[in-house]
């Protein structure tokens, strides 16, 4: 299985800015999962403890925005998908 990474060559700060723009305005669960997957891949590739900490902080920030989205629209995501999202965040 091959993983296609849309943001691999993008620097971290550019990625953060793009994530904030797209996730916080989209209202689509697919966008949240797309950025969560990239955070997870960056965490796997990270060799720096400081980098890991930054990625974990970004994961918590993404989760906070995700929870706001759920509060505004309960039909935003199925319960099983929400649990999967939270499980991936915990693994970061």
PDB file of N, CA, C and O in Angstrom:
ATOM      1  N   UNK A   1       0.843  -1.180   0.000  1.00  0.00           N
ATOM      2  CA  UNK A   1       0.000   0.000   0.000  1.00  0.00           C
ATOM      3  C   UNK A   1       0.889   1.246   0.000  1.00  0.00           C
ATOM      4  O   UNK A   1       1.811   1.363   0.808  1.00  0.00           O
ATOM      5  N   UNK A   2       0.611   2.140  -0.884  1.00  0.00           N
ATOM      6  CA  UNK A   2       1.390   3.366  -0.994  1.00  0.00           C
ATOM      7  C   UNK A   2       0.599   4.531  -0.413  1.00  0.00           C
ATOM      8  O   UNK A   2      -0.585   4.705  -0.702  1.00  0.00           O
ATOM      9  N   UNK A   3       1.263   5.309   0.394  1.00  0.00           N
ATOM     10  CA  UNK A   3       0.633   6.486   0.984  1.00  0.00           C
ATOM     11  C   UNK A   3       1.014   7.709   0.166  1.00  0.00           C
ATOM     12  O   UNK A   3       2.193   7.958  -0.087  1.00  0.00           O
ATOM     13  N   UNK A   4       0.020   8.458  -0.238  1.00  0.00           N
ATOM     14  CA  UNK A   4       0.265   9.687  -0.987  1.00  0.00           C
ATOM     15  C   UNK A   4       0.197  10.846  -0.008  1.00  0.00           C
ATOM     16  O   UNK A   4      -0.823  11.071   0.643  1.00  0.00           O
ATOM     17  N   UNK A   5       1.296  11.573   0.083  1.00  0.00           N
ATOM     18  CA  UNK A   5       1.368  12.695   1.017  1.00  0.00           C
ATOM     19  C   UNK A   5       1.388  13.997   0.250  1.00  0.00           C
ATOM     20  O   UNK A   5       2.314  14.284  -0.510  1.00  0.00           O
ATOM     21  N   UNK A   6       0.368  14.761   0.461  1.00  0.00           N
ATOM     22  CA  UNK A   6       0.185  16.021  -0.233  1.00  0.00           C
ATOM     23  C   UNK A   6       1.123  17.124   0.283  1.00  0.00           C
ATOM     24  O   UNK A   6       1.490  18.030  -0.466  1.00  0.00           O
ATOM     25  N   UNK A   7       1.504  17.042   1.553  1.00  0.00           N
ATOM     26  CA  UNK A   7       2.224  18.138   2.206  1.00  0.00           C
ATOM     27  C   UNK A   7       3.653  17.780   2.606  1.00  0.00           C
ATOM     28  O   UNK A   7       4.276  18.526   3.361  1.00  0.00           O
ATOM     29  N   UNK A   8       4.180  16.678   2.129  1.00  0.00           N
ATOM     30  CA  UNK A   8       5.482  16.181   2.585  1.00  0.00           C
ATOM     31  C   UNK A   8       6.607  17.198   2.399  1.00  0.00           C
ATOM     32  O   UNK A   8       7.442  17.361   3.289  1.00  0.00           O
ATOM     33  N   UNK A   9       6.641  17.870   1.274  1.00  0.00           N
ATOM     34  CA  UNK A   9       7.737  18.799   0.988  1.00  0.00           C
ATOM     35  C   UNK A   9       7.523  20.182   1.595  1.00  0.00           C
ATOM     36  O   UNK A   9       8.401  21.042   1.508  1.00  0.00           O
ATOM     37  N   UNK A  10       6.386  20.396   2.197  1.00  0.00           N
ATOM     38  CA  UNK A  10       6.058  21.698   2.779  1.00  0.00           C
ATOM     39  C   UNK A  10       6.725  21.833   4.147  1.00  0.00           C
ATOM     40  O   UNK A  10       6.708  20.895   4.944  1.00  0.00           O
ATOM     41  N   UNK A  11       7.300  22.976   4.412  1.00  0.00           N
ATOM     42  CA  UNK A  11       7.890  23.238   5.720  1.00  0.00           C
ATOM     43  C   UNK A  11       6.826  23.237   6.810  1.00  0.00           C
ATOM     44  O   UNK A  11       5.642  23.432   6.534  1.00  0.00           O
ATOM     45  N   UNK A  12       7.254  23.017   8.041  1.00  0.00           N
ATOM     46  CA  UNK A  12       6.305  22.904   9.148  1.00  0.00           C
ATOM     47  C   UNK A  12       5.469  24.161   9.331  1.00  0.00           C
ATOM     48  O   UNK A  12       4.255  24.067   9.513  1.00  0.00           O
ATOM     49  N   UNK A  13       6.089  25.330   9.287  1.00  0.00           N
ATOM     50  CA  UNK A  13       5.336  26.564   9.538  1.00  0.00           C
ATOM     51  C   UNK A  13       4.322  26.834   8.424  1.00  0.00           C
ATOM     52  O   UNK A  13       3.218  27.309   8.691  1.00  0.00           O
ATOM     53  N   UNK A  14       4.693  26.536   7.188  1.00  0.00           N
ATOM     54  CA  UNK A  14       3.742  26.681   6.079  1.00  0.00           C
ATOM     55  C   UNK A  14       2.595  25.686   6.226  1.00  0.00           C
ATOM     56  O   UNK A  14       1.437  26.008   5.957  1.00  0.00           O
ATOM     57  N   UNK A  15       2.937  24.475   6.657  1.00  0.00           N
ATOM     58  CA  UNK A  15       1.919  23.453   6.879  1.00  0.00           C
ATOM     59  C   UNK A  15       0.944  23.893   7.971  1.00  0.00           C
ATOM     60  O   UNK A  15      -0.268  23.732   7.827  1.00  0.00           O
ATOM     61  N   UNK A  16       1.469  24.443   9.051  1.00  0.00           N
ATOM     62  CA  UNK A  16       0.618  24.904  10.154  1.00  0.00           C
ATOM     63  C   UNK A  16      -0.341  25.984   9.669  1.00  0.00           C
ATOM     64  O   UNK A  16      -1.537  25.939   9.960  1.00  0.00           O
ATOM     65  N   UNK A  17       0.184  26.944   8.936  1.00  0.00           N
ATOM     66  CA  UNK A  17      -0.651  28.030   8.423  1.00  0.00           C
ATOM     67  C   UNK A  17      -1.749  27.494   7.504  1.00  0.00           C
ATOM     68  O   UNK A  17      -2.902  27.912   7.604  1.00  0.00           O
ATOM     69  N   UNK A  18      -1.399  26.585   6.625  1.00  0.00           N
ATOM     70  CA  UNK A  18      -2.374  26.000   5.707  1.00  0.00           C
ATOM     71  C   UNK A  18      -3.416  25.180   6.467  1.00  0.00           C
ATOM     72  O   UNK A  18      -4.605  25.230   6.152  1.00  0.00           O
ATOM     73  N   UNK A  19      -2.963  24.425   7.471  1.00  0.00           N
ATOM     74  CA  UNK A  19      -3.874  23.624   8.279  1.00  0.00           C
ATOM     75  C   UNK A  19      -4.891  24.521   8.975  1.00  0.00           C
ATOM     76  O   UNK A  19      -6.086  24.229   8.975  1.00  0.00           O
ATOM     77  N   UNK A  20      -4.419  25.602   9.562  1.00  0.00           N
ATOM     78  CA  UNK A  20      -5.322  26.505  10.269  1.00  0.00           C
ATOM     79  C   UNK A  20      -6.324  27.138   9.312  1.00  0.00           C
ATOM     80  O   UNK A  20      -7.506  27.248   9.638  1.00  0.00           O
ATOM     81  N   UNK A  21      -5.873  27.547   8.155  1.00  0.00           N
ATOM     82  CA  UNK A  21      -6.784  28.149   7.176  1.00  0.00           C
ATOM     83  C   UNK A  21      -7.833  27.148   6.712  1.00  0.00           C
ATOM     84  O   UNK A  21      -9.025  27.457   6.697  1.00  0.00           O
ATOM     85  N   UNK A  22      -7.400  25.965   6.339  1.00  0.00           N
ATOM     86  CA  UNK A  22      -8.315  24.999   5.738  1.00  0.00           C
ATOM     87  C   UNK A  22      -9.235  24.322   6.739  1.00  0.00           C
ATOM     88  O   UNK A  22     -10.431  24.183   6.480  1.00  0.00           O
ATOM     89  N   UNK A  23      -8.705  23.903   7.866  1.00  0.00           N
ATOM     90  CA  UNK A  23      -9.534  23.195   8.843  1.00  0.00           C
ATOM     91  C   UNK A  23     -10.537  24.121   9.510  1.00  0.00           C
ATOM     92  O   UNK A  23     -11.696  23.758   9.708  1.00  0.00           O
ATOM     93  N   UNK A  24     -10.091  25.296   9.847  1.00  0.00           N
ATOM     94  CA  UNK A  24     -10.935  26.179  10.628  1.00  0.00           C
ATOM     95  C   UNK A  24     -12.022  26.830   9.789  1.00  0.00           C
ATOM     96  O   UNK A  24     -12.923  27.467  10.335  1.00  0.00           O
ATOM     97  N   UNK A  25     -11.954  26.683   8.480  1.00  0.00           N
ATOM     98  CA  UNK A  25     -12.963  27.280   7.618  1.00  0.00           C
ATOM     99  C   UNK A  25     -13.767  26.243   6.841  1.00  0.00           C
ATOM    100  O   UNK A  25     -14.806  26.576   6.272  1.00  0.00           O
ATOM    101  N   UNK A  26     -13.312  25.003   6.804  1.00  0.00           N
ATOM    102  CA  UNK A  26     -13.919  24.032   5.901  1.00  0.00           C
ATOM    103  C   UNK A  26     -15.228  23.449   6.409  1.00  0.00           C
ATOM    104  O   UNK A  26     -16.215  23.408   5.675  1.00  0.00           O
ATOM    105  N   UNK A  27     -15.246  22.997   7.660  1.00  0.00           N
ATOM    106  CA  UNK A  27     -16.433  22.334   8.177  1.00  0.00           C
ATOM    107  C   UNK A  27     -16.621  20.937   7.604  1.00  0.00           C
ATOM    108  O   UNK A  27     -17.734  20.411   7.611  1.00  0.00           O
ATOM    109  N   UNK A  28     -15.539  20.325   7.103  1.00  0.00           N
ATOM    110  CA  UNK A  28     -15.615  18.981   6.535  1.00  0.00           C
ATOM    111  C   UNK A  28     -14.694  18.043   7.304  1.00  0.00           C
ATOM    112  O   UNK A  28     -13.529  18.356   7.550  1.00  0.00           O
ATOM    113  N   UNK A  29     -15.231  16.899   7.677  1.00  0.00           N
ATOM    114  CA  UNK A  29     -14.439  15.936   8.447  1.00  0.00           C
ATOM    115  C   UNK A  29     -13.254  15.403   7.649  1.00  0.00           C
ATOM    116  O   UNK A  29     -12.209  15.100   8.225  1.00  0.00           O
ATOM    117  N   UNK A  30     -13.404  15.285   6.333  1.00  0.00           N
ATOM    118  CA  UNK A  30     -12.323  14.763   5.498  1.00  0.00           C
ATOM    119  C   UNK A  30     -11.078  15.642   5.589  1.00  0.00           C
ATOM    120  O   UNK A  30      -9.953  15.144   5.574  1.00  0.00           O
ATOM    121  N   UNK A  31     -11.289  16.945   5.682  1.00  0.00           N
ATOM    122  CA  UNK A  31     -10.164  17.881   5.778  1.00  0.00           C
ATOM    123  C   UNK A  31      -9.435  17.685   7.107  1.00  0.00           C
ATOM    124  O   UNK A  31      -8.205  17.706   7.153  1.00  0.00           O
ATOM    125  N   UNK A  32     -10.191  17.496   8.180  1.00  0.00           N
ATOM    126  CA  UNK A  32      -9.568  17.251   9.483  1.00  0.00           C
ATOM    127  C   UNK A  32      -8.733  15.973   9.451  1.00  0.00           C
ATOM    128  O   UNK A  32      -7.609  15.948   9.953  1.00  0.00           O
ATOM    129  N   UNK A  33      -9.283  14.915   8.862  1.00  0.00           N
ATOM    130  CA  UNK A  33      -8.549  13.656   8.788  1.00  0.00           C
ATOM    131  C   UNK A  33      -7.316  13.778   7.897  1.00  0.00           C
ATOM    132  O   UNK A  33      -6.288  13.167   8.190  1.00  0.00           O
ATOM    133  N   UNK A  34      -7.395  14.545   6.828  1.00  0.00           N
ATOM    134  CA  UNK A  34      -6.253  14.762   5.941  1.00  0.00           C
ATOM    135  C   UNK A  34      -5.080  15.380   6.713  1.00  0.00           C
ATOM    136  O   UNK A  34      -3.946  14.913   6.607  1.00  0.00           O
ATOM    137  N   UNK A  35      -5.359  16.418   7.478  1.00  0.00           N
ATOM    138  CA  UNK A  35      -4.296  17.085   8.238  1.00  0.00           C
ATOM    139  C   UNK A  35      -3.840  16.236   9.418  1.00  0.00           C
ATOM    140  O   UNK A  35      -2.662  16.258   9.776  1.00  0.00           O
ATOM    141  N   UNK A  36      -4.751  15.495  10.022  1.00  0.00           N
ATOM    142  CA  UNK A  36      -4.367  14.599  11.107  1.00  0.00           C
ATOM    143  C   UNK A  36      -3.431  13.507  10.591  1.00  0.00           C
ATOM    144  O   UNK A  36      -2.453  13.165  11.254  1.00  0.00           O
ATOM    145  N   UNK A  37      -3.724  12.967   9.426  1.00  0.00           N
ATOM    146  CA  UNK A  37      -2.846  11.951   8.835  1.00  0.00           C
ATOM    147  C   UNK A  37      -1.449  12.506   8.581  1.00  0.00           C
ATOM    148  O   UNK A  37      -0.452  11.829   8.832  1.00  0.00           O
ATOM    149  N   UNK A  38      -1.377  13.735   8.085  1.00  0.00           N
ATOM    150  CA  UNK A  38      -0.063  14.339   7.832  1.00  0.00           C
ATOM    151  C   UNK A  38       0.683  14.579   9.148  1.00  0.00           C
ATOM    152  O   UNK A  38       1.892  14.360   9.219  1.00  0.00           O
ATOM    153  N   UNK A  39      -0.021  15.024  10.184  1.00  0.00           N
ATOM    154  CA  UNK A  39       0.631  15.188  11.493  1.00  0.00           C
ATOM    155  C   UNK A  39       1.183  13.853  11.977  1.00  0.00           C
ATOM    156  O   UNK A  39       2.296  13.781  12.499  1.00  0.00           O
ATOM    157  N   UNK A  40       0.403  12.812  11.798  1.00  0.00           N
ATOM    158  CA  UNK A  40       0.823  11.481  12.219  1.00  0.00           C
ATOM    159  C   UNK A  40       2.065  11.024  11.446  1.00  0.00           C
ATOM    160  O   UNK A  40       2.990  10.472  12.042  1.00  0.00           O
ATOM    161  N   UNK A  41       2.096  11.245  10.145  1.00  0.00           N
ATOM    162  CA  UNK A  41       3.258  10.864   9.338  1.00  0.00           C
ATOM    163  C   UNK A  41       4.494  11.683   9.737  1.00  0.00           C
ATOM    164  O   UNK A  41       5.600  11.147   9.800  1.00  0.00           O
ATOM    165  N   UNK A  42       4.305  12.957  10.001  1.00  0.00           N
ATOM    166  CA  UNK A  42       5.441  13.790  10.428  1.00  0.00           C
ATOM    167  C   UNK A  42       5.956  13.331  11.788  1.00  0.00           C
ATOM    168  O   UNK A  42       7.157  13.388  12.052  1.00  0.00           O
ATOM    169  N   UNK A  43       5.062  12.883  12.636  1.00  0.00           N
ATOM    170  CA  UNK A  43       5.455  12.373  13.957  1.00  0.00           C
ATOM    171  C   UNK A  43       6.289  11.107  13.798  1.00  0.00           C
ATOM    172  O   UNK A  43       7.292  10.928  14.489  1.00  0.00           O
ATOM    173  N   UNK A  44       5.875  10.235  12.890  1.00  0.00           N
ATOM    174  CA  UNK A  44       6.608   8.993  12.646  1.00  0.00           C
ATOM    175  C   UNK A  44       8.014   9.291  12.132  1.00  0.00           C
ATOM    176  O   UNK A  44       8.974   8.632  12.530  1.00  0.00           O
ATOM    177  N   UNK A  45       8.137  10.276  11.253  1.00  0.00           N
ATOM    178  CA  UNK A  45       9.428  10.617  10.651  1.00  0.00           C
ATOM    179  C   UNK A  45      10.309  11.482  11.548  1.00  0.00           C
ATOM    180  O   UNK A  45      11.505  11.619  11.289  1.00  0.00           O
ATOM    181  N   UNK A  46       9.742  12.058  12.584  1.00  0.00           N
ATOM    182  CA  UNK A  46      10.471  13.004  13.419  1.00  0.00           C
ATOM    183  C   UNK A  46      11.572  12.308  14.222  1.00  0.00           C
ATOM    184  O   UNK A  46      11.372  11.223  14.767  1.00  0.00           O
ATOM    185  N   UNK A  47      12.724  12.949  14.281  1.00  0.00           N
ATOM    186  CA  UNK A  47      13.834  12.413  15.075  1.00  0.00           C
ATOM    187  C   UNK A  47      14.155  13.322  16.260  1.00  0.00           C
ATOM    188  O   UNK A  47      15.050  13.027  17.052  1.00  0.00           O
ATOM    189  N   UNK A  48      13.434  14.406  16.374  1.00  0.00           N
ATOM    190  CA  UNK A  48      13.706  15.396  17.406  1.00  0.00           C
ATOM    191  C   UNK A  48      12.605  15.381  18.460  1.00  0.00           C
ATOM    192  O   UNK A  48      11.419  15.374  18.128  1.00  0.00           O
ATOM    193  N   UNK A  49      12.997  15.377  19.714  1.00  0.00           N
ATOM    194  CA  UNK A  49      12.004  15.409  20.781  1.00  0.00           C
ATOM    195  C   UNK A  49      11.236  16.728  20.770  1.00  0.00           C
ATOM    196  O   UNK A  49      10.038  16.755  21.055  1.00  0.00           O
ATOM    197  N   UNK A  50      11.919  17.814  20.445  1.00  0.00           N
ATOM    198  CA  UNK A  50      11.249  19.112  20.331  1.00  0.00           C
ATOM    199  C   UNK A  50      10.244  19.120  19.196  1.00  0.00           C
ATOM    200  O   UNK A  50       9.161  19.693  19.315  1.00  0.00           O
ATOM    201  N   UNK A  51      10.609  18.477  18.088  1.00  0.00           N
ATOM    202  CA  UNK A  51       9.693  18.357  16.958  1.00  0.00           C
ATOM    203  C   UNK A  51       8.476  17.532  17.320  1.00  0.00           C
ATOM    204  O   UNK A  51       7.355  17.861  16.931  1.00  0.00           O
ATOM    205  N   UNK A  52       8.696  16.460  18.064  1.00  0.00           N
ATOM    206  CA  UNK A  52       7.578  15.627  18.517  1.00  0.00           C
ATOM    207  C   UNK A  52       6.629  16.431  19.393  1.00  0.00           C
ATOM    208  O   UNK A  52       5.409  16.336  19.255  1.00  0.00           O
ATOM    209  N   UNK A  53       7.199  17.226  20.297  1.00  0.00           N
ATOM    210  CA  UNK A  53       6.378  18.050  21.180  1.00  0.00           C
ATOM    211  C   UNK A  53       5.533  19.028  20.373  1.00  0.00           C
ATOM    212  O   UNK A  53       4.348  19.206  20.655  1.00  0.00           O
ATOM    213  N   UNK A  54       6.133  19.658  19.374  1.00  0.00           N
ATOM    214  CA  UNK A  54       5.411  20.617  18.534  1.00  0.00           C
ATOM    215  C   UNK A  54       4.273  19.925  17.783  1.00  0.00           C
ATOM    216  O   UNK A  54       3.177  20.475  17.678  1.00  0.00           O
ATOM    217  N   UNK A  55       4.523  18.731  17.265  1.00  0.00           N
ATOM    218  CA  UNK A  55       3.485  17.992  16.546  1.00  0.00           C
ATOM    219  C   UNK A  55       2.353  17.576  17.483  1.00  0.00           C
ATOM    220  O   UNK A  55       1.186  17.590  17.091  1.00  0.00           O
ATOM    221  N   UNK A  56       2.691  17.207  18.711  1.00  0.00           N
ATOM    222  CA  UNK A  56       1.659  16.865  19.690  1.00  0.00           C
ATOM    223  C   UNK A  56       0.811  18.087  20.027  1.00  0.00           C
ATOM    224  O   UNK A  56      -0.408  17.983  20.167  1.00  0.00           O
ATOM    225  N   UNK A  57       1.452  19.238  20.156  1.00  0.00           N
ATOM    226  CA  UNK A  57       0.719  20.479  20.429  1.00  0.00           C
ATOM    227  C   UNK A  57      -0.213  20.816  19.269  1.00  0.00           C
ATOM    228  O   UNK A  57      -1.344  21.251  19.485  1.00  0.00           O
ATOM    229  N   UNK A  58       0.254  20.617  18.053  1.00  0.00           N
ATOM    230  CA  UNK A  58      -0.599  20.848  16.882  1.00  0.00           C
ATOM    231  C   UNK A  58      -1.776  19.878  16.871  1.00  0.00           C
ATOM    232  O   UNK A  58      -2.888  20.248  16.492  1.00  0.00           O
ATOM    233  N   UNK A  59      -1.533  18.651  17.281  1.00  0.00           N
ATOM    234  CA  UNK A  59      -2.613  17.670  17.373  1.00  0.00           C
ATOM    235  C   UNK A  59      -3.669  18.100  18.374  1.00  0.00           C
ATOM    236  O   UNK A  59      -4.865  17.959  18.118  1.00  0.00           O
ATOM    237  N   UNK A  60      -3.236  18.624  19.513  1.00  0.00           N
ATOM    238  CA  UNK A  60      -4.191  19.107  20.521  1.00  0.00           C
ATOM    239  C   UNK A  60      -4.971  20.310  20.001  1.00  0.00           C
ATOM    240  O   UNK A  60      -6.165  20.448  20.265  1.00  0.00           O
ATOM    241  N   UNK A  61      -4.288  21.178  19.262  1.00  0.00           N
ATOM    242  CA  UNK A  61      -4.948  22.343  18.667  1.00  0.00           C
ATOM    243  C   UNK A  61      -5.992  21.897  17.637  1.00  0.00           C
ATOM    244  O   UNK A  61      -7.097  22.436  17.586  1.00  0.00           O
ATOM    245  N   UNK A  62      -5.629  20.919  16.832  1.00  0.00           N
ATOM    246  CA  UNK A  62      -6.556  20.385  15.836  1.00  0.00           C
ATOM    247  C   UNK A  62      -7.749  19.730  16.523  1.00  0.00           C
ATOM    248  O   UNK A  62      -8.883  19.882  16.067  1.00  0.00           O
ATOM    249  N   UNK A  63      -7.509  19.006  17.609  1.00  0.00           N
ATOM    250  CA  UNK A  63      -8.586  18.371  18.360  1.00  0.00           C
ATOM    251  C   UNK A  63      -9.529  19.411  18.954  1.00  0.00           C
ATOM    252  O   UNK A  63     -10.745  19.220  18.928  1.00  0.00           O
ATOM    253  N   UNK A  64      -8.999  20.495  19.484  1.00  0.00           N
ATOM    254  CA  UNK A  64      -9.840  21.554  20.060  1.00  0.00           C
ATOM    255  C   UNK A  64     -10.759  22.147  18.995  1.00  0.00           C
ATOM    256  O   UNK A  64     -11.942  22.372  19.250  1.00  0.00           O
ATOM    257  N   UNK A  65     -10.222  22.396  17.813  1.00  0.00           N
ATOM    258  CA  UNK A  65     -11.040  22.937  16.728  1.00  0.00           C
ATOM    259  C   UNK A  65     -12.065  21.904  16.269  1.00  0.00           C
ATOM    260  O   UNK A  65     -13.202  22.250  15.949  1.00  0.00           O
ATOM    261  N   UNK A  66     -11.666  20.655  16.238  1.00  0.00           N
ATOM    262  CA  UNK A  66     -12.548  19.547  15.865  1.00  0.00           C
ATOM    263  C   UNK A  66     -13.727  19.465  16.837  1.00  0.00           C
ATOM    264  O   UNK A  66     -14.870  19.279  16.420  1.00  0.00           O
ATOM    265  N   UNK A  67     -13.441  19.605  18.130  1.00  0.00           N
ATOM    266  CA  UNK A  67     -14.499  19.568  19.144  1.00  0.00           C
ATOM    267  C   UNK A  67     -15.450  20.747  19.000  1.00  0.00           C
ATOM    268  O   UNK A  67     -16.655  20.588  19.193  1.00  0.00           O
ATOM    269  N   UNK A  68     -14.937  21.923  18.665  1.00  0.00           N
ATOM    270  CA  UNK A  68     -15.802  23.083  18.417  1.00  0.00           C
ATOM    271  C   UNK A  68     -16.731  22.807  17.248  1.00  0.00           C
ATOM    272  O   UNK A  68     -17.913  23.149  17.283  1.00  0.00           O
ATOM    273  N   UNK A  69     -16.186  22.187  16.217  1.00  0.00           N
ATOM    274  CA  UNK A  69     -16.984  21.852  15.031  1.00  0.00           C
ATOM    275  C   UNK A  69     -18.107  20.886  15.405  1.00  0.00           C
ATOM    276  O   UNK A  69     -19.236  21.029  14.935  1.00  0.00           O
ATOM    277  N   UNK A  70     -17.798  19.911  16.243  1.00  0.00           N
ATOM    278  CA  UNK A  70     -18.805  18.942  16.685  1.00  0.00           C
ATOM    279  C   UNK A  70     -19.873  19.636  17.523  1.00  0.00           C
ATOM    280  O   UNK A  70     -21.059  19.346  17.371  1.00  0.00           O
ATOM    281  N   UNK A  71     -19.468  20.550  18.405  1.00  0.00           N
ATOM    282  CA  UNK A  71     -20.432  21.284  19.232  1.00  0.00           C
ATOM    283  C   UNK A  71     -21.390  22.109  18.378  1.00  0.00           C
ATOM    284  O   UNK A  71     -22.570  22.232  18.704  1.00  0.00           O
ATOM    285  N   UNK A  72     -20.885  22.668  17.297  1.00  0.00           N
ATOM    286  CA  UNK A  72     -21.720  23.485  16.420  1.00  0.00           C
ATOM    287  C   UNK A  72     -22.644  22.634  15.556  1.00  0.00           C
ATOM    288  O   UNK A  72     -23.758  23.048  15.234  1.00  0.00           O
ATOM    289  N   UNK A  73     -22.179  21.445  15.185  1.00  0.00           N
ATOM    290  CA  UNK A  73     -22.946  20.598  14.280  1.00  0.00           C
ATOM    291  C   UNK A  73     -22.731  19.139  14.659  1.00  0.00           C
ATOM    292  O   UNK A  73     -21.733  18.535  14.264  1.00  0.00           O
ATOM    293  N   UNK A  74     -23.649  18.575  15.414  1.00  0.00           N
ATOM    294  CA  UNK A  74     -23.510  17.197  15.893  1.00  0.00           C
ATOM    295  C   UNK A  74     -23.527  16.187  14.736  1.00  0.00           C
ATOM    296  O   UNK A  74     -22.986  15.090  14.871  1.00  0.00           O
ATOM    297  N   UNK A  75     -24.135  16.543  13.614  1.00  0.00           N
ATOM    298  CA  UNK A  75     -24.175  15.650  12.451  1.00  0.00           C
ATOM    299  C   UNK A  75     -22.888  15.712  11.639  1.00  0.00           C
ATOM    300  O   UNK A  75     -22.775  15.066  10.597  1.00  0.00           O
ATOM    301  N   UNK A  76     -21.940  16.474  12.104  1.00  0.00           N
ATOM    302  CA  UNK A  76     -20.659  16.671  11.423  1.00  0.00           C
ATOM    303  C   UNK A  76     -19.932  15.350  11.187  1.00  0.00           C
ATOM    304  O   UNK A  76     -19.291  15.165  10.152  1.00  0.00           O
ATOM    305  N   UNK A  77     -20.035  14.425  12.158  1.00  0.00           N
ATOM    306  CA  UNK A  77     -19.263  13.184  12.073  1.00  0.00           C
ATOM    307  C   UNK A  77     -19.967  12.080  12.857  1.00  0.00           C
ATOM    308  O   UNK A  77     -20.634  12.342  13.858  1.00  0.00           O
ATOM    309  N   UNK A  78     -19.808  10.856  12.392  1.00  0.00           N
ATOM    310  CA  UNK A  78     -20.366   9.703  13.101  1.00  0.00           C
ATOM    311  C   UNK A  78     -19.551   9.445  14.369  1.00  0.00           C
ATOM    312  O   UNK A  78     -18.374   9.800  14.448  1.00  0.00           O
ATOM    313  N   UNK A  79     -20.185   8.834  15.342  1.00  0.00           N
ATOM    314  CA  UNK A  79     -19.516   8.588  16.621  1.00  0.00           C
ATOM    315  C   UNK A  79     -18.278   7.704  16.452  1.00  0.00           C
ATOM    316  O   UNK A  79     -17.258   7.938  17.101  1.00  0.00           O
ATOM    317  N   UNK A  80     -18.360   6.700  15.592  1.00  0.00           N
ATOM    318  CA  UNK A  80     -17.209   5.811  15.375  1.00  0.00           C
ATOM    319  C   UNK A  80     -16.033   6.570  14.757  1.00  0.00           C
ATOM    320  O   UNK A  80     -14.881   6.310  15.103  1.00  0.00           O
ATOM    321  N   UNK A  81     -16.312   7.496  13.856  1.00  0.00           N
ATOM    322  CA  UNK A  81     -15.250   8.302  13.248  1.00  0.00           C
ATOM    323  C   UNK A  81     -14.642   9.262  14.266  1.00  0.00           C
ATOM    324  O   UNK A  81     -13.437   9.513  14.259  1.00  0.00           O
ATOM    325  N   UNK A  82     -15.485   9.786  15.129  1.00  0.00           N
ATOM    326  CA  UNK A  82     -14.986  10.677  16.182  1.00  0.00           C
ATOM    327  C   UNK A  82     -14.028   9.925  17.108  1.00  0.00           C
ATOM    328  O   UNK A  82     -12.975  10.444  17.477  1.00  0.00           O
ATOM    329  N   UNK A  83     -14.401   8.703  17.479  1.00  0.00           N
ATOM    330  CA  UNK A  83     -13.533   7.893  18.335  1.00  0.00           C
ATOM    331  C   UNK A  83     -12.208   7.574  17.642  1.00  0.00           C
ATOM    332  O   UNK A  83     -11.151   7.587  18.273  1.00  0.00           O
ATOM    333  N   UNK A  84     -12.272   7.287  16.343  1.00  0.00           N
ATOM    334  CA  UNK A  84     -11.054   7.018  15.576  1.00  0.00           C
ATOM    335  C   UNK A  84     -10.145   8.247  15.551  1.00  0.00           C
ATOM    336  O   UNK A  84      -8.931   8.126  15.717  1.00  0.00           O
ATOM    337  N   UNK A  85     -10.728   9.428  15.344  1.00  0.00           N
ATOM    338  CA  UNK A  85      -9.972  10.678  15.325  1.00  0.00           C
ATOM    339  C   UNK A  85      -9.265  10.881  16.662  1.00  0.00           C
ATOM    340  O   UNK A  85      -8.076  11.197  16.703  1.00  0.00           O
ATOM    341  N   UNK A  86     -10.001  10.699  17.747  1.00  0.00           N
ATOM    342  CA  UNK A  86      -9.425  10.881  19.085  1.00  0.00           C
ATOM    343  C   UNK A  86      -8.311   9.865  19.370  1.00  0.00           C
ATOM    344  O   UNK A  86      -7.316  10.191  20.017  1.00  0.00           O
ATOM    345  N   UNK A  87      -8.487   8.649  18.889  1.00  0.00           N
ATOM    346  CA  UNK A  87      -7.486   7.609  19.098  1.00  0.00           C
ATOM    347  C   UNK A  87      -6.179   7.957  18.378  1.00  0.00           C
ATOM    348  O   UNK A  87      -5.091   7.741  18.911  1.00  0.00           O
ATOM    349  N   UNK A  88      -6.299   8.496  17.166  1.00  0.00           N
ATOM    350  CA  UNK A  88      -5.103   8.893  16.415  1.00  0.00           C
ATOM    351  C   UNK A  88      -4.402  10.057  17.114  1.00  0.00           C
ATOM    352  O   UNK A  88      -3.174  10.089  17.195  1.00  0.00           O
ATOM    353  N   UNK A  89      -5.189  11.014  17.619  1.00  0.00           N
ATOM    354  CA  UNK A  89      -4.612  12.157  18.349  1.00  0.00           C
ATOM    355  C   UNK A  89      -3.837  11.667  19.575  1.00  0.00           C
ATOM    356  O   UNK A  89      -2.739  12.149  19.853  1.00  0.00           O
ATOM    357  N   UNK A  90      -4.412  10.711  20.302  1.00  0.00           N
ATOM    358  CA  UNK A  90      -3.743  10.186  21.499  1.00  0.00           C
ATOM    359  C   UNK A  90      -2.419   9.512  21.152  1.00  0.00           C
ATOM    360  O   UNK A  90      -1.483   9.526  21.952  1.00  0.00           O
ATOM    361  N   UNK A  91      -2.340   8.924  19.963  1.00  0.00           N
ATOM    362  CA  UNK A  91      -1.126   8.216  19.553  1.00  0.00           C
ATOM    363  C   UNK A  91      -0.012   9.161  19.111  1.00  0.00           C
ATOM    364  O   UNK A  91       1.142   8.748  18.999  1.00  0.00           O
ATOM    365  N   UNK A  92      -0.349  10.427  18.860  1.00  0.00           N
ATOM    366  CA  UNK A  92       0.683  11.378  18.410  1.00  0.00           C
ATOM    367  C   UNK A  92       1.749  11.581  19.462  1.00  0.00           C
ATOM    368  O   UNK A  92       2.689  12.346  19.248  1.00  0.00           O
TER     369      UNK A  92
END
